[in-house]
Amino acid sequence: MRVPYIPQPVRDAIRNEIKEEILAQARSEQWAAPASSGVSGAAEWTDRIRIDGDLRVREQRDHYGGQNPSPQDFLLASLGGATRAADLSAGTAAGLPLANTEDDRDRLRLRARLAFTAKISDSVSAGLRMATGSSSDRVSTNQTLGQNANRYAFLLDRAYIRLEPTHWLSVTAGRMANPWFATDLQWSENLSFEGVSGTVRWPAMGARRLEPFATLGYFPIRENAPPRQARALVGGQAGVQWDGERTRLRLGLAQYQYSHLEGRVDGDYDASLGAGRSYGQYEYEAGLRQRGNTLFLTNNPLEVAAGLTPDRFKWGLASRFKPLALTAAAQFSHFAPVVLQASAEFVKNTAFDRKEIAARTGLQLTDGSDRGLMLRLTLGAEEVRERGQWQAQIGYRRVGSDAVLDAFTDSDLGLGGTNLSGVTAGFLYGLDRQVSLGVRLISGRALDSMTVQPSLKSKYSIDSLQVDLNARF
């Protein structure tokens, strides 16, 4: 009888393989909780549901530029019928300004998020996420502390069902994460989308490293409730991803279109009866907008002639919006664990037309821009998850007044919106597993006149310092 010799490393490898196979079989067949025990249901749902979340405590200081116009300047300029900062032009019926453009602000803020993801079947999953914040701010989940020790609202941030009938197709419906490959030049990282989206991927196979993809989406902004017209966002994106041994590249081209968002002088007004049922349908509401887009008064001339006070101004968008966006990202892992990441995005509002704006609104624009650009470099760990890991980042952004809709873009640079240029620099360090400390400096400057009157003093700037303590679980 001949007995072959098997080296110890080979025997160890065989033993480990058998062990892993047995453990995998035990997990799949629930050996620890057989059906006869009566507890198999409890073990089964714990395998299908994942719970995760994060907490962030932030100290934020906002420093307003010394040459900023006063709130009174913004209010008086808005009486001419146009503005790019309706929130800074706000006033009472008595004509007293309500905004702050000169006094520095210091806040302690909290963000808490809790997410549940359930695997319903092999091809169906669902998700829920709760978050702090307010029901009127879609681009921030921060809660400012110091509200007389009152409790904070925990709101439904996401709720969706995802269908994946094949490995190359996924369809999501409900309130979901951003389905597009994009940056915060146009979409805030805190924004959730409401509607339906579908993504098709051609997975890389064999020696082929290219992975093309395409995404379509429809997202209502206002329901169809006659006599008011529905508002919606429709978009499509095509792109490709290439994975090398130490390099990853991604490129995407997207076209978005907003329907019925542009403003018009409202005709549903009677001199004796007042406003009709549809009056105000062309307004770009305070609960939706940030600042930066060019706005004009949509109030009926009869209402203006009767004595319109600042608290009743109805601002509408001067331009239509149909942004075309080109997005690129690269990741280089040649010096792992130190990773270099770069991203860039260029956007142009292909519907911006000064002649059309003048014909529809009577507003003759001499400034404003329809283009935006973002560049960002990140060096360090791909994600800061463990003690001692670090990440440094620097970015530049320049977004014209009417390049994108200001409602959905980043809310940190210049305290949110468009018509801004600026630099962001940050550093993140891992204090412990899933715990990190971060510092960010954000400097933002207005590009064009915020009052749409270049002859007036229009310089406006805000510098922000953010110190974040983050914890994930």
ZAPAKOL-86820 format. One record per residue (C-alpha): residue number from 0; residue in three letters; x, y, z. Coordinates in steps of 0.001 Angstrom, whole numbers, m for minus. Layout:
N
[rec NUM,"ALA",[X,Y,Z]]
...
END
This chain:
473
[rec 0,"MET",[0,0,0]]
[rec 1,"ARG",[1349,3459,m983]]
[rec 2,"VAL",[330,6433,1199]]
[rec 3,"PRO",[1138,9820,m448]]
[rec 4,"TYR",[2608,12533,1724]]
[rec 5,"ILE",[431,15672,2126]]
[rec 6,"PRO",[2297,18763,3396]]
[rec 7,"GLN",[918,20468,6505]]
[rec 8,"PRO",[m31,23747,4670]]
[rec 9,"VAL",[m2104,21725,2179]]
[rec 10,"ARG",[m3829,19816,4997]]
[rec 11,"ASP",[m4621,23129,6747]]
[rec 12,"ALA",[m6083,24552,3552]]
[rec 13,"ILE",[m8281,21463,3025]]
[rec 14,"ARG",[m9478,21594,6635]]
[rec 15,"ASN",[m10368,25312,6337]]
[rec 16,"GLU",[m12270,24755,3100]]
[rec 17,"ILE",[m14313,21938,4673]]
[rec 18,"LYS",[m14953,24085,7758]]
[rec 19,"GLU",[m16227,26999,5660]]
[rec 20,"GLU",[m18520,24693,3662]]
[rec 21,"ILE",[m20012,23237,6854]]
[rec 22,"LEU",[m20518,26687,8413]]
[rec 23,"ALA",[m22167,27976,5250]]
[rec 24,"GLN",[m24511,24968,5205]]
[rec 25,"ALA",[m25298,25477,8905]]
[rec 26,"ARG",[m26227,29102,8327]]
[rec 27,"SER",[m28395,28396,5286]]
[rec 28,"GLU",[m30231,25486,6957]]
[rec 29,"GLN",[m30573,27156,10380]]
[rec 30,"TRP",[m28968,24249,12301]]
[rec 31,"ALA",[m28951,26335,15483]]
[rec 32,"ALA",[m32729,26848,15304]]
[rec 33,"PRO",[m34526,23913,13664]]
[rec 34,"ALA",[m38129,24318,12622]]
[rec 35,"SER",[m39251,21984,15410]]
[rec 36,"SER",[m37867,24338,18042]]
[rec 37,"GLY",[m40474,26979,17265]]
[rec 38,"VAL",[m37896,29775,16981]]
[rec 39,"SER",[m36893,29403,13333]]
[rec 40,"GLY",[m38990,32460,12399]]
[rec 41,"ALA",[m36927,34728,14648]]
[rec 42,"ALA",[m33659,33513,13134]]
[rec 43,"GLU",[m35067,33871,9626]]
[rec 44,"TRP",[m36037,37549,9847]]
[rec 45,"THR",[m32732,38526,11440]]
[rec 46,"ASP",[m30991,37186,8339]]
[rec 47,"ARG",[m33195,39285,6051]]
[rec 48,"ILE",[m33092,42691,7798]]
[rec 49,"ARG",[m30078,44931,8200]]
[rec 50,"ILE",[m30040,47914,10567]]
[rec 51,"ASP",[m27471,50693,10373]]
[rec 52,"GLY",[m27224,54360,11230]]
[rec 53,"ASP",[m24992,57264,12116]]
[rec 54,"LEU",[m24757,60219,14490]]
[rec 55,"ARG",[m22970,63508,13938]]
[rec 56,"VAL",[m22432,66403,16310]]
[rec 57,"ARG",[m21245,69566,14553]]
[rec 58,"GLU",[m19930,72894,15725]]
[rec 59,"GLN",[m20469,75437,12935]]
[rec 60,"ARG",[m19411,79062,12779]]
[rec 61,"ASP",[m20524,81283,9865]]
[rec 62,"HIS",[m18628,84527,9267]]
[rec 63,"TYR",[m20367,87108,7045]]
[rec 64,"GLY",[m18253,89363,4830]]
[rec 65,"GLY",[m17756,92969,5896]]
[rec 66,"GLN",[m18932,94278,2491]]
[rec 67,"ASN",[m22212,92366,2462]]
[rec 68,"PRO",[m25313,94435,1680]]
[rec 69,"SER",[m27600,94961,4662]]
[rec 70,"PRO",[m31018,93271,4865]]
[rec 71,"GLN",[m32556,96684,4216]]
[rec 72,"ASP",[m30524,96940,973]]
[rec 73,"PHE",[m31883,93585,m216]]
[rec 74,"LEU",[m35453,94503,699]]
[rec 75,"LEU",[m35349,97860,m1077]]
[rec 76,"ALA",[m33756,96341,m4187]]
[rec 77,"SER",[m36472,93660,m4373]]
[rec 78,"LEU",[m39134,96366,m4752]]
[rec 79,"GLY",[m37896,96682,m8325]]
[rec 80,"GLY",[m39400,93254,m9045]]
[rec 81,"ALA",[m36349,90989,m9239]]
[rec 82,"THR",[m33889,89247,m6894]]
[rec 83,"ARG",[m31538,86287,m6563]]
[rec 84,"ALA",[m31952,86028,m2795]]
[rec 85,"ALA",[m35621,86098,m1884]]
[rec 86,"ASP",[m34854,84877,1646]]
[rec 87,"LEU",[m32563,87873,2221]]
[rec 88,"SER",[m35230,90203,738]]
[rec 89,"ALA",[m37937,89048,3148]]
[rec 90,"GLY",[m39857,91747,4994]]
[rec 91,"THR",[m42951,92367,7059]]
[rec 92,"ALA",[m46123,94121,5954]]
[rec 93,"ALA",[m44674,97232,7572]]
[rec 94,"GLY",[m41562,96999,5375]]
[rec 95,"LEU",[m39144,95837,8075]]
[rec 96,"PRO",[m36413,93385,6946]]
[rec 97,"LEU",[m36283,89926,8496]]
[rec 98,"ALA",[m32988,88463,7238]]
[rec 99,"ASN",[m29416,88451,8525]]
[rec 100,"THR",[m26519,89293,6210]]
[rec 101,"GLU",[m23988,90881,8588]]
[rec 102,"ASP",[m23971,89227,12030]]
[rec 103,"ASP",[m21815,86109,12528]]
[rec 104,"ARG",[m23584,82954,13643]]
[rec 105,"ASP",[m22346,80158,15940]]
[rec 106,"ARG",[m24353,76910,16184]]
[rec 107,"LEU",[m24095,73447,17722]]
[rec 108,"ARG",[m25901,71000,15450]]
[rec 109,"LEU",[m26954,67359,15494]]
[rec 110,"ARG",[m27711,64840,12764]]
[rec 111,"ALA",[m29122,61372,13496]]
[rec 112,"ARG",[m30098,58758,10899]]
[rec 113,"LEU",[m31422,55213,11285]]
[rec 114,"ALA",[m31928,52908,8292]]
[rec 115,"PHE",[m33614,49516,7815]]
[rec 116,"THR",[m33035,47381,4709]]
[rec 117,"ALA",[m35094,44216,4200]]
[rec 118,"LYS",[m34473,41445,1666]]
[rec 119,"ILE",[m37985,40287,890]]
[rec 120,"SER",[m36999,37736,m1738]]
[rec 121,"ASP",[m34135,37016,m4098]]
[rec 122,"SER",[m35322,39788,m6429]]
[rec 123,"VAL",[m37188,42220,m4134]]
[rec 124,"SER",[m35893,44420,m1316]]
[rec 125,"ALA",[m37220,47411,598]]
[rec 126,"GLY",[m35730,50193,2679]]
[rec 127,"LEU",[m36692,52765,5281]]
[rec 128,"ARG",[m34605,55571,6746]]
[rec 129,"MET",[m35467,58027,9499]]
[rec 130,"ALA",[m33529,61278,9959]]
[rec 131,"THR",[m33525,64493,11942]]
[rec 132,"GLY",[m34143,67820,10241]]
[rec 133,"SER",[m37289,69663,9195]]
[rec 134,"SER",[m40134,68909,6810]]
[rec 135,"SER",[m39406,72106,4836]]
[rec 136,"ASP",[m35686,71568,4149]]
[rec 137,"ARG",[m34938,68725,1743]]
[rec 138,"VAL",[m31151,69280,1523]]
[rec 139,"SER",[m30236,69270,5216]]
[rec 140,"THR",[m30846,66787,8022]]
[rec 141,"ASN",[m29203,68976,10670]]
[rec 142,"GLN",[m31013,69955,13848]]
[rec 143,"THR",[m29743,73092,15602]]
[rec 144,"LEU",[m29412,72604,19349]]
[rec 145,"GLY",[m30622,75170,21830]]
[rec 146,"GLN",[m34390,74955,21297]]
[rec 147,"ASN",[m35292,75307,24977]]
[rec 148,"ALA",[m34415,71617,25535]]
[rec 149,"ASN",[m37368,70501,23401]]
[rec 150,"ARG",[m37336,67124,21654]]
[rec 151,"TYR",[m36579,66905,17931]]
[rec 152,"ALA",[m38603,65442,15091]]
[rec 153,"PHE",[m37504,62146,13531]]
[rec 154,"LEU",[m38832,62213,9964]]
[rec 155,"LEU",[m39244,59620,7203]]
[rec 156,"ASP",[m36289,60364,4934]]
[rec 157,"ARG",[m36456,57329,2634]]
[rec 158,"ALA",[m39009,54609,1872]]
[rec 159,"TYR",[m38652,52518,m1265]]
[rec 160,"ILE",[m39134,49135,m2919]]
[rec 161,"ARG",[m36429,47828,m5255]]
[rec 162,"LEU",[m37019,45159,m7900]]
[rec 163,"GLU",[m34048,43294,m9393]]
[rec 164,"PRO",[m35529,40651,m11688]]
[rec 165,"THR",[m32143,40036,m13352]]
[rec 166,"HIS",[m28512,40796,m12556]]
[rec 167,"TRP",[m28487,43624,m15129]]
[rec 168,"LEU",[m31716,45501,m14254]]
[rec 169,"SER",[m32965,47252,m11110]]
[rec 170,"VAL",[m36103,49367,m10657]]
[rec 171,"THR",[m36727,51493,m7553]]
[rec 172,"ALA",[m39988,53194,m6572]]
[rec 173,"GLY",[m40750,55478,m3632]]
[rec 174,"ARG",[m38446,57884,m1798]]
[rec 175,"MET",[m34900,56794,m2582]]
[rec 176,"ALA",[m31220,57722,m2581]]
[rec 177,"ASN",[m29801,59662,m5533]]
[rec 178,"PRO",[m29989,57282,m8535]]
[rec 179,"TRP",[m27564,59337,m10663]]
[rec 180,"PHE",[m23793,59258,m10873]]
[rec 181,"ALA",[m23246,62904,m9910]]
[rec 182,"THR",[m21642,65371,m7484]]
[rec 183,"ASP",[m23084,67971,m5116]]
[rec 184,"LEU",[m22703,70628,m7821]]
[rec 185,"GLN",[m26314,69835,m8699]]
[rec 186,"TRP",[m27576,67353,m6073]]
[rec 187,"SER",[m26976,67716,m2326]]
[rec 188,"GLU",[m25636,64561,m664]]
[rec 189,"ASN",[m28589,64749,1781]]
[rec 190,"LEU",[m31238,64876,m946]]
[rec 191,"SER",[m33708,62004,m1367]]
[rec 192,"PHE",[m35606,61582,m4638]]
[rec 193,"GLU",[m39341,60830,m4831]]
[rec 194,"GLY",[m40565,58854,m7821]]
[rec 195,"VAL",[m39428,55953,m10001]]
[rec 196,"SER",[m36015,55148,m11441]]
[rec 197,"GLY",[m34524,52268,m13380]]
[rec 198,"THR",[m30909,51316,m14036]]
[rec 199,"VAL",[m29531,48914,m16627]]
[rec 200,"ARG",[m25971,47576,m16261]]
[rec 201,"TRP",[m23903,45391,m18533]]
[rec 202,"PRO",[m21656,43656,m15982]]
[rec 203,"ALA",[m17986,43179,m16797]]
[rec 204,"MET",[m17242,39543,m17643]]
[rec 205,"GLY",[m14095,37636,m18486]]
[rec 206,"ALA",[m11269,39855,m19713]]
[rec 207,"ARG",[m13651,42746,m20409]]
[rec 208,"ARG",[m13294,45475,m17782]]
[rec 209,"LEU",[m15797,47978,m19172]]
[rec 210,"GLU",[m19220,48159,m17509]]
[rec 211,"PRO",[m21706,50393,m19366]]
[rec 212,"PHE",[m24793,51624,m17516]]
[rec 213,"ALA",[m27890,53738,m18129]]
[rec 214,"THR",[m30442,55283,m15741]]
[rec 215,"LEU",[m33888,56786,m16341]]
[rec 216,"GLY",[m36009,58529,m13720]]
[rec 217,"TYR",[m39278,60391,m13200]]
[rec 218,"PHE",[m39750,62437,m10024]]
[rec 219,"PRO",[m42876,64536,m9320]]
[rec 220,"ILE",[m42298,67845,m7529]]
[rec 221,"ARG",[m45948,68887,m7312]]
[rec 222,"GLU",[m48962,66634,m7855]]
[rec 223,"ASN",[m51344,67098,m10744]]
[rec 224,"ALA",[m54235,68886,m9014]]
[rec 225,"PRO",[m56153,71104,m11462]]
[rec 226,"PRO",[m56363,73996,m11901]]
[rec 227,"ARG",[m52689,73962,m10859]]
[rec 228,"GLN",[m50287,72227,m13236]]
[rec 229,"ALA",[m48107,69377,m12091]]
[rec 230,"ARG",[m44369,69914,m11742]]
[rec 231,"ALA",[m41821,67164,m12317]]
[rec 232,"LEU",[m38202,66278,m12984]]
[rec 233,"VAL",[m37351,63809,m15762]]
[rec 234,"GLY",[m33805,62659,m16395]]
[rec 235,"GLY",[m31679,60180,m18260]]
[rec 236,"GLN",[m28010,59274,m17909]]
[rec 237,"ALA",[m25639,57008,m19827]]
[rec 238,"GLY",[m22137,56156,m18728]]
[rec 239,"VAL",[m19371,53617,m18413]]
[rec 240,"GLN",[m17093,52325,m15659]]
[rec 241,"TRP",[m13654,50799,m16188]]
[rec 242,"ASP",[m11918,48756,m13482]]
[rec 243,"GLY",[m8200,48098,m13692]]
[rec 244,"GLU",[m5953,46426,m11163]]
[rec 245,"ARG",[m5176,49704,m9385]]
[rec 246,"THR",[m7273,52231,m11279]]
[rec 247,"ARG",[m10998,52824,m11539]]
[rec 248,"LEU",[m12522,55317,m13967]]
[rec 249,"ARG",[m16140,56373,m14372]]
[rec 250,"LEU",[m17805,58728,m16846]]
[rec 251,"GLY",[m21452,59791,m17206]]
[rec 252,"LEU",[m23486,62144,m19379]]
[rec 253,"ALA",[m26924,63176,m18106]]
[rec 254,"GLN",[m29781,65308,m19376]]
[rec 255,"TYR",[m32400,66588,m16908]]
[rec 256,"GLN",[m35579,68553,m17579]]
[rec 257,"TYR",[m37981,70321,m15209]]
[rec 258,"SER",[m41555,70791,m16378]]
[rec 259,"HIS",[m43772,73807,m15507]]
[rec 260,"LEU",[m41331,75301,m13008]]
[rec 261,"GLU",[m40708,78571,m14846]]
[rec 262,"GLY",[m42659,81580,m13601]]
[rec 263,"ARG",[m45288,83724,m15361]]
[rec 264,"VAL",[m47232,86817,m14418]]
[rec 265,"ASP",[m50355,85295,m12873]]
[rec 266,"GLY",[m53581,86157,m14651]]
[rec 267,"ASP",[m56010,84497,m12204]]
[rec 268,"TYR",[m56910,87680,m10344]]
[rec 269,"ASP",[m60025,89880,m10378]]
[rec 270,"ALA",[m60063,93502,m9299]]
[rec 271,"SER",[m63222,93032,m7211]]
[rec 272,"LEU",[m63119,89337,m6268]]
[rec 273,"GLY",[m59384,89015,m5675]]
[rec 274,"ALA",[m57307,85886,m6295]]
[rec 275,"GLY",[m58775,82875,m8102]]
[rec 276,"ARG",[m58340,79159,m7358]]
[rec 277,"SER",[m55114,78771,m9323]]
[rec 278,"TYR",[m53539,82026,m8172]]
[rec 279,"GLY",[m49970,81495,m7030]]
[rec 280,"GLN",[m49318,78412,m9170]]
[rec 281,"TYR",[m46296,80048,m10828]]
[rec 282,"GLU",[m44595,80832,m7527]]
[rec 283,"TYR",[m41235,79272,m6658]]
[rec 284,"GLU",[m42167,78658,m3031]]
[rec 285,"ALA",[m40060,79643,m41]]
[rec 286,"GLY",[m40276,76044,1176]]
[rec 287,"LEU",[m38569,74821,m2004]]
[rec 288,"ARG",[m35992,77393,m3055]]
[rec 289,"GLN",[m32613,78191,m1531]]
[rec 290,"ARG",[m30997,81207,m3207]]
[rec 291,"GLY",[m29126,82120,m6384]]
[rec 292,"ASN",[m31662,81575,m9189]]
[rec 293,"THR",[m32941,84710,m10922]]
[rec 294,"LEU",[m36474,85468,m9700]]
[rec 295,"PHE",[m39163,87975,m10666]]
[rec 296,"LEU",[m42565,88911,m9219]]
[rec 297,"THR",[m45427,86808,m10557]]
[rec 298,"ASN",[m48084,88846,m8696]]
[rec 299,"ASN",[m50857,90172,m10917]]
[rec 300,"PRO",[m50487,93893,m11799]]
[rec 301,"LEU",[m53922,94540,m10252]]
[rec 302,"GLU",[m52703,93197,m6917]]
[rec 303,"VAL",[m49527,95280,m7170]]
[rec 304,"ALA",[m51530,98399,m7951]]
[rec 305,"ALA",[m53750,97767,m4903]]
[rec 306,"GLY",[m50714,98061,m2642]]
[rec 307,"LEU",[m48541,94960,m2452]]
[rec 308,"THR",[m46494,94528,733]]
[rec 309,"PRO",[m43190,92538,894]]
[rec 310,"ASP",[m44724,89711,2924]]
[rec 311,"ARG",[m47053,88902,m9]]
[rec 312,"PHE",[m44458,88791,m2799]]
[rec 313,"LYS",[m44772,85684,m5012]]
[rec 314,"TRP",[m41400,85031,m6651]]
[rec 315,"GLY",[m41142,82941,m9813]]
[rec 316,"LEU",[m38206,81507,m11752]]
[rec 317,"ALA",[m37116,83683,m14661]]
[rec 318,"SER",[m35531,80820,m16609]]
[rec 319,"ARG",[m36565,77349,m17647]]
[rec 320,"PHE",[m34237,74555,m16544]]
[rec 321,"LYS",[m32864,71744,m18709]]
[rec 322,"PRO",[m29355,71015,m17361]]
[rec 323,"LEU",[m26871,68912,m19317]]
[rec 324,"ALA",[m24228,67420,m16993]]
[rec 325,"LEU",[m20923,65664,m17714]]
[rec 326,"THR",[m19465,63864,m14680]]
[rec 327,"ALA",[m16123,62072,m14298]]
[rec 328,"ALA",[m14403,60295,m11401]]
[rec 329,"ALA",[m11134,58412,m10991]]
[rec 330,"GLN",[m9584,56350,m8194]]
[rec 331,"PHE",[m5903,55405,m8037]]
[rec 332,"SER",[m4779,52721,m5548]]
[rec 333,"HIS",[m1100,52487,m6562]]
[rec 334,"PHE",[28,53441,m3042]]
[rec 335,"ALA",[m2630,51556,m1033]]
[rec 336,"PRO",[m3775,51961,1682]]
[rec 337,"VAL",[m3332,55603,609]]
[rec 338,"VAL",[m5788,56199,m2237]]
[rec 339,"LEU",[m6064,59203,m4548]]
[rec 340,"GLN",[m9594,60079,m5713]]
[rec 341,"ALA",[m10492,62807,m8199]]
[rec 342,"SER",[m13891,63956,m9459]]
[rec 343,"ALA",[m15141,66678,m11771]]
[rec 344,"GLU",[m18471,67839,m13144]]
[rec 345,"PHE",[m19516,70390,m15742]]
[rec 346,"VAL",[m23122,71471,m16176]]
[rec 347,"LYS",[m24898,73795,m18609]]
[rec 348,"ASN",[m28560,74839,m18517]]
[rec 349,"THR",[m29486,74355,m22167]]
[rec 350,"ALA",[m32871,76088,m21628]]
[rec 351,"PHE",[m31401,79410,m20450]]
[rec 352,"ASP",[m32313,82101,m23013]]
[rec 353,"ARG",[m32172,85830,m22223]]
[rec 354,"LYS",[m34554,86745,m25061]]
[rec 355,"GLU",[m37117,84180,m23947]]
[rec 356,"ILE",[m36826,85419,m20362]]
[rec 357,"ALA",[m37420,89003,m21481]]
[rec 358,"ALA",[m40440,88029,m23597]]
[rec 359,"ARG",[m42086,86019,m20809]]
[rec 360,"THR",[m41253,88111,m17766]]
[rec 361,"GLY",[m40288,91569,m19009]]
[rec 362,"LEU",[m36963,91160,m17175]]
[rec 363,"GLN",[m33923,92312,m19164]]
[rec 364,"LEU",[m30955,90379,m17771]]
[rec 365,"THR",[m27486,91847,m18155]]
[rec 366,"ASP",[m25689,89357,m15897]]
[rec 367,"GLY",[m26192,85809,m14611]]
[rec 368,"SER",[m24764,82550,m15931]]
[rec 369,"ASP",[m25986,79179,m17190]]
[rec 370,"ARG",[m22844,77127,m16414]]
[rec 371,"GLY",[m21269,75373,m13446]]
[rec 372,"LEU",[m18008,73569,m12712]]
[rec 373,"MET",[m16808,71426,m9788]]
[rec 374,"LEU",[m13340,69920,m9147]]
[rec 375,"ARG",[m12364,67799,m6115]]
[rec 376,"LEU",[m9288,65851,m4950]]
[rec 377,"THR",[m9253,63409,m2013]]
[rec 378,"LEU",[m6154,61704,m569]]
[rec 379,"GLY",[m5964,59055,2153]]
[rec 380,"ALA",[m8145,56079,3033]]
[rec 381,"GLU",[m10970,55293,628]]
[rec 382,"GLU",[m13274,55524,3672]]
[rec 383,"VAL",[m12309,56414,7224]]
[rec 384,"ARG",[m13564,53408,9192]]
[rec 385,"GLU",[m10754,52410,11568]]
[rec 386,"ARG",[m8547,54079,14158]]
[rec 387,"GLY",[m5641,55961,12608]]
[rec 388,"GLN",[m7093,56184,9100]]
[rec 389,"TRP",[m7205,59658,7584]]
[rec 390,"GLN",[m8493,61534,4576]]
[rec 391,"ALA",[m7697,65006,3234]]
[rec 392,"GLN",[m9846,66794,670]]
[rec 393,"ILE",[m9830,70018,m1319]]
[rec 394,"GLY",[m12443,71193,m3810]]
[rec 395,"TYR",[m13412,74124,m5998]]
[rec 396,"ARG",[m16882,74989,m7200]]
[rec 397,"ARG",[m18246,77678,m9486]]
[rec 398,"VAL",[m21981,77473,m10185]]
[rec 399,"GLY",[m23730,80202,m12174]]
[rec 400,"SER",[m26997,81745,m11057]]
[rec 401,"ASP",[m29180,79733,m13444]]
[rec 402,"ALA",[m26967,76739,m14217]]
[rec 403,"VAL",[m29036,74385,m12024]]
[rec 404,"LEU",[m32117,74669,m9844]]
[rec 405,"ASP",[m30949,76077,m6509]]
[rec 406,"ALA",[m33491,74008,m4524]]
[rec 407,"PHE",[m31562,70734,m4689]]
[rec 408,"THR",[m27893,71684,m4667]]
[rec 409,"ASP",[m25373,71774,m1784]]
[rec 410,"SER",[m26426,73731,1317]]
[rec 411,"ASP",[m22971,74387,2813]]
[rec 412,"LEU",[m21039,76583,360]]
[rec 413,"GLY",[m22284,80140,923]]
[rec 414,"LEU",[m25072,78557,3035]]
[rec 415,"GLY",[m26603,77005,m49]]
[rec 416,"GLY",[m27770,77592,m3594]]
[rec 417,"THR",[m26211,78855,m6822]]
[rec 418,"ASN",[m24544,82091,m8041]]
[rec 419,"LEU",[m21490,81105,m5984]]
[rec 420,"SER",[m17823,80296,m6328]]
[rec 421,"GLY",[m15608,79008,m3568]]
[rec 422,"VAL",[m13145,76559,m2093]]
[rec 423,"THR",[m13654,73752,421]]
[rec 424,"ALA",[m10803,72131,2363]]
[rec 425,"GLY",[m11212,69371,4937]]
[rec 426,"PHE",[m9439,66712,6992]]
[rec 427,"LEU",[m10965,63590,8561]]
[rec 428,"TYR",[m9234,61335,11121]]
[rec 429,"GLY",[m10325,58017,12623]]
[rec 430,"LEU",[m10453,58158,16432]]
[rec 431,"ASP",[m11689,54600,16819]]
[rec 432,"ARG",[m13511,51957,14830]]
[rec 433,"GLN",[m16433,53734,13054]]
[rec 434,"VAL",[m15681,56992,14938]]
[rec 435,"SER",[m14017,59991,13291]]
[rec 436,"LEU",[m13283,63675,13818]]
[rec 437,"GLY",[m13428,66080,10887]]
[rec 438,"VAL",[m12681,69736,10187]]
[rec 439,"ARG",[m13848,71686,7116]]
[rec 440,"LEU",[m13213,75250,5962]]
[rec 441,"ILE",[m15693,76575,3361]]
[rec 442,"SER",[m15299,79939,1662]]
[rec 443,"GLY",[m18056,81147,m690]]
[rec 444,"ARG",[m18462,84334,m2770]]
[rec 445,"ALA",[m21358,85583,m4904]]
[rec 446,"LEU",[m20633,85667,m8638]]
[rec 447,"ASP",[m23216,88106,m10003]]
[rec 448,"SER",[m25483,90694,m8414]]
[rec 449,"MET",[m27781,89057,m5870]]
[rec 450,"THR",[m30192,91969,m6310]]
[rec 451,"VAL",[m30181,91687,m10153]]
[rec 452,"GLN",[m29149,95352,m10084]]
[rec 453,"PRO",[m25389,95464,m10805]]
[rec 454,"SER",[m25344,99213,m10115]]
[rec 455,"LEU",[m26014,98520,m6408]]
[rec 456,"LYS",[m23466,97208,m3938]]
[rec 457,"SER",[m23615,93473,m4619]]
[rec 458,"LYS",[m20551,91845,m3020]]
[rec 459,"TYR",[m21606,89008,m758]]
[rec 460,"SER",[m19496,86377,1013]]
[rec 461,"ILE",[m19723,83799,3794]]
[rec 462,"ASP",[m16893,81750,5337]]
[rec 463,"SER",[m17823,78699,7423]]
[rec 464,"LEU",[m15910,76468,9830]]
[rec 465,"GLN",[m17344,73024,10613]]
[rec 466,"VAL",[m15979,70628,13242]]
[rec 467,"ASP",[m17689,67211,13155]]
[rec 468,"LEU",[m17678,64238,15513]]
[rec 469,"ASN",[m19073,61238,13596]]
[rec 470,"ALA",[m20126,57767,14757]]
[rec 471,"ARG",[m21517,54912,12660]]
[rec 472,"PHE",[m23160,51673,13691]]
END
